Amino acid sequence: MRQKKKSEFLTEVELEFMTELWALGQGSVRDVLSRLAAGRNLAYTSAATILRILEQKGFVTSEKHNKTLIYKPALAREAYQSKSLRNLSDKLFDGTPASLVARLVDDDGLSEEALEEIRALLDRRLTDNDG
């Protein structure tokens, strides 16, 4: 049997589960299920399968407490965000982060407040690099 390729990026459903697990810090299948949107209507067995897949991919680890598996993120949310943004920059913006940021700030949907926040972040980063 052919080994399934280990993906370094999450599918939409996996990201939904990871987002809840990051918020919880750790949790059982039931803990994660309880945090999903009320209309999500996902069976326990389906949720357990998704968490098992996340463990096989190396995104979570699990430990047995009594008879319940408790899942913990193996990767910090910030680390995954950085990796995903680098991938997006490479694939869509020819590896040029400035193009990615330019596209973001050219978006008419950004408020003046959001733009000021971005400016403050850039100023802080530039000041930190000077020292």
Phi, psi and chi 1 to 4 in degrees:
 res  aa     phi    psi   chi1   chi2   chi3   chi4
   1 MET       -  137.4 -171.2  164.7   89.2      -
   2 ARG   -76.2  133.9 -158.0  166.6   60.5  117.7
   3 GLN   -72.0  131.5 -177.2   95.6   17.2      -
   4 LYS   -68.7  135.8 -168.0  175.2  177.3 -172.2
   5 LYS   -65.2  131.7 -173.8 -177.3  174.4 -147.0
   6 LYS   -79.0  113.9 -164.8  172.4  177.9  179.6
   7 SER   -82.9  140.0  174.7      -      -      -
   8 GLU   -94.8    2.8   54.7 -177.1  -42.8      -
   9 PHE  -126.5  151.8  -64.5  100.2      -      -
  10 LEU   -88.2  145.0  -61.6  163.7      -      -
  11 THR   -74.8  172.5   66.1      -      -      -
  12 GLU   -59.3  -45.0 -165.2  171.6  -33.4      -
  13 VAL   -67.0  -42.4  171.8      -      -      -
  14 GLU   -61.9  -40.7  -69.3  167.5   -9.9      -
  15 LEU   -63.8  -38.3 -179.1   56.5      -      -
  16 GLU   -58.6  -44.5 -177.5 -178.3    8.2      -
  17 PHE   -69.1  -43.0  -87.1   65.4      -      -
  18 MET   -63.0  -39.1  -76.2  -58.8  -62.5      -
  19 THR   -58.4  -42.7  -61.5      -      -      -
  20 GLU   -70.4  -38.2  -61.3  -51.0  -25.7      -
  21 LEU   -67.9  -39.3 -151.3   48.1      -      -
  22 TRP   -60.8  -41.3  -79.0  -40.6      -      -
  23 ALA   -66.4  -38.4      -      -      -      -
  24 LEU   -75.9  -33.6  -75.2  166.1      -      -
  25 GLY    91.6  -41.5      -      -      -      -
  26 GLN  -167.8  157.7   66.4  178.1   30.4      -
  27 GLY   179.3  165.1      -      -      -      -
  28 SER   -85.0  174.6   66.9      -      -      -
  29 VAL   -55.9  -46.1  174.3      -      -      -
  30 ARG   -62.4  -38.6  -71.8 -162.9 -164.3  -68.9
  31 ASP   -60.3  -46.6  -66.6  -25.9      -      -
  32 VAL   -66.6  -45.7  174.7      -      -      -
  33 LEU   -56.4  -40.4  -99.6  178.6      -      -
  34 SER   -66.8  -20.3   71.8      -      -      -
  35 ARG   -92.6  -13.2  -67.9 -175.1   53.0   95.5
  36 LEU   -70.7  157.4  -63.3  177.2      -      -
  37 ALA   -51.8  141.6      -      -      -      -
  38 ALA   -54.5  -38.9      -      -      -      -
  39 GLY   -80.7    3.4      -      -      -      -
  40 ARG   -65.2  -36.8 -166.9   65.8  171.1   80.5
  41 ASN    46.6   55.2 -135.9    6.0      -      -
  42 LEU  -102.1  133.1 -161.5   63.4      -      -
  43 ALA   -68.6  149.7      -      -      -      -
  44 TYR   -54.1  -45.0  178.4   92.1      -      -
  45 THR   -64.4  -35.9   52.7      -      -      -
  46 SER   -66.2  -44.0  -61.4      -      -      -
  47 ALA   -63.3  -41.9      -      -      -      -
  48 ALA   -62.0  -39.8      -      -      -      -
  49 THR   -63.7  -42.9  -61.9      -      -      -
  50 ILE   -62.6  -43.4  -67.6  165.0      -      -
  51 LEU   -66.0  -36.5  -74.4  166.0      -      -
  52 ARG   -63.9  -41.3 -115.1 -170.9  -24.0  -86.1
  53 ILE   -63.9  -42.4  -70.8  168.2      -      -
  54 LEU   -60.4  -35.8  -74.8  168.3      -      -
  55 GLU   -69.6  -42.0 -173.6  169.3   23.9      -
  56 GLN   -62.2  -34.7  -70.8  167.2   -3.1      -
  57 LYS   -78.8  -10.4  -72.5 -178.7  165.2 -174.0
  58 GLY    89.3   10.7      -      -      -      -
  59 PHE   -83.4  -24.7  -73.6  103.4      -      -
  60 VAL  -135.1  160.1  -58.4      -      -      -
  61 THR  -120.1  162.4   59.6      -      -      -
  62 SER  -136.9  151.3   69.1      -      -      -
  63 GLU  -135.5  142.2  -94.5 -177.2   42.3      -
  64 LYS   -87.0  124.2 -157.2  165.2 -146.8  148.6
  65 HIS  -117.8  114.9  -70.3  -81.8      -      -
  66 ASN    57.7 -117.4  -61.1  -36.7      -      -
  67 LYS  -109.1    8.3  -67.2 -177.6  178.3 -175.5
  68 THR  -107.8  134.5  -55.8      -      -      -
  69 LEU   -82.0  130.6  -82.4  177.0      -      -
  70 ILE  -110.0  123.6  -58.5  -63.8      -      -
  71 TYR   -98.8  141.4  -67.2   90.7      -      -
  72 LYS  -131.0  140.6  -68.6 -179.4 -174.8  177.6
  73 PRO   -61.3  135.4  -19.4   30.1      -      -
  74 ALA   -94.8   -8.1      -      -      -      -
  75 LEU  -134.2  131.5  179.4   68.9      -      -
  76 ALA   -68.1  147.7      -      -      -      -
  77 ARG   -55.4  -43.9 -177.1 -178.4 -169.5  139.7
  78 GLU   -62.9  -38.3  -65.2   76.0   14.0      -
  79 ALA   -65.0  -41.3      -      -      -      -
  80 TYR   -67.9  -39.8 -175.1   73.4      -      -
  81 GLN   -60.3  -45.1  -71.6  170.5  -24.4      -
  82 SER   -61.9  -45.5  -67.5      -      -      -
  83 LYS   -62.4  -42.0 -174.9  160.3  108.7  172.9
  84 SER   -66.7  -40.7  -64.4      -      -      -
  85 LEU   -66.7  -39.9  -87.6  176.1      -      -
  86 ARG   -60.8  -42.1  -85.6 -168.6  -56.9  -81.6
  87 ASN   -63.2  -45.2 -177.6   56.2      -      -
  88 LEU   -61.5  -44.4 -178.8   65.6      -      -
  89 SER   -60.6  -43.8  177.0      -      -      -
  90 ASP   -65.0  -45.2  -71.4  -13.4      -      -
  91 LYS   -78.0  -41.1  -74.1 -176.5  173.3 -179.1
  92 LEU  -101.4  -23.6  -91.7  172.7      -      -
  93 PHE  -124.4   28.7  -62.3   94.8      -      -
  94 ASP    50.4   35.0  -60.7  -37.7      -      -
  95 GLY    69.4   19.9      -      -      -      -
  96 THR  -110.6   97.4  -48.4      -      -      -
  97 PRO   -56.4  -32.6  -22.3   31.2      -      -
  98 ALA   -61.1  -35.5      -      -      -      -
  99 SER   -67.0  -39.0  -62.6      -      -      -
 100 LEU   -62.5  -46.7 -175.7  146.8      -      -
 101 VAL   -66.4  -39.7  172.9      -      -      -
 102 ALA   -60.2  -43.5      -      -      -      -
 103 ARG   -62.1  -40.2  174.0   60.9   48.1 -135.7
 104 LEU   -64.8  -49.1  178.4   66.1      -      -
 105 VAL   -75.9  -18.9  -63.7      -      -      -
 106 ASP   -78.2  -10.2  -76.9  -14.7      -      -
 107 ASP   -66.1  121.8 -176.4  -10.6      -      -
 108 ASP   -63.7  -19.3  -70.1  -24.0      -      -
 109 GLY   -73.6  -12.3      -      -      -      -
 110 LEU   -78.2  130.3  -81.1 -179.0      -      -
 111 SER   -76.3  164.3   66.8      -      -      -
 112 GLU   -61.7  -35.3 -162.0  168.1  -51.0      -
 113 GLU   -62.7  -43.6 -176.8 -178.2  -18.8      -
 114 ALA   -64.4  -40.2      -      -      -      -
 115 LEU   -64.9  -40.0  -70.6  168.9      -      -
 116 GLU   -63.8  -38.1  -72.0  -63.2  -27.4      -
 117 GLU   -62.4  -43.8 -126.7  177.1  -72.7      -
 118 ILE   -63.0  -43.8  -68.4  168.8      -      -
 119 ARG   -59.2  -44.7  176.6 -177.9  -72.8  163.3
 120 ALA   -62.5  -40.5      -      -      -      -
 121 LEU   -63.0  -42.9  -71.1  168.3      -      -
 122 LEU   -65.3  -44.6  -71.4  170.0      -      -
 123 ASP   -59.8  -43.9  -72.6  -15.0      -      -
 124 ARG   -62.6  -43.5 -166.8  171.5  -31.4  126.8
 125 ARG   -64.0  -43.0  176.1   68.5 -169.9  -93.0
 126 LEU   -65.9  -38.6  -71.6  169.3      -      -
 127 THR   -66.7  -41.5  -58.2      -      -      -
 128 ASP   -63.4  -36.2  -71.3  -10.8      -      -
 129 ASN   -74.7  -23.1  -78.6  -14.3      -      -
 130 ASP   -75.4  -27.5  -71.8  -17.3      -      -
 131 GLY   -86.9      -      -      -      -      -
